[in-house]
């Protein structure tokens, strides 16, 4: 009978320990960190990545147009014999 009481007390202590771990003051900081990561940090990272790729794309377009203009001018030069 003592073993059953000891087991019941140990189980009760374990349940109380789990309850203490999931209380608001313990879980709320983790929740805020995950929320900030999802809504702020990841969105900023994706936005900055998109902006940098957009600017690199436009820079590439400008370089391609300049290259075509240069090739056109080279084609207009007289041929050497």
C-alpha positions, 0 to 999 in steps of 0.5 A: 500500500505504501508503494501505491501512495508513493507512486501517487505522490510521485505522479502528483509531483510530476503533474505539478512540475509539468503544470509549472512548466506550461504556466503563462509566465514560462510559455509567453516569452517563447510565444512572443519570440516565435511570433516575432520571428514569424511576423517580423524577422522572416518578413524583413528578410524575404523583403530585403532579399526580394529588393536586392534581387529586383535591383540586381535584375534591373542592373543586369537589364541596364548592362545588357542594353549597354552591351547591345549598344556597344555591339551595334557600334562595333558592327558599324565599324568598317571591316579591316582587310 
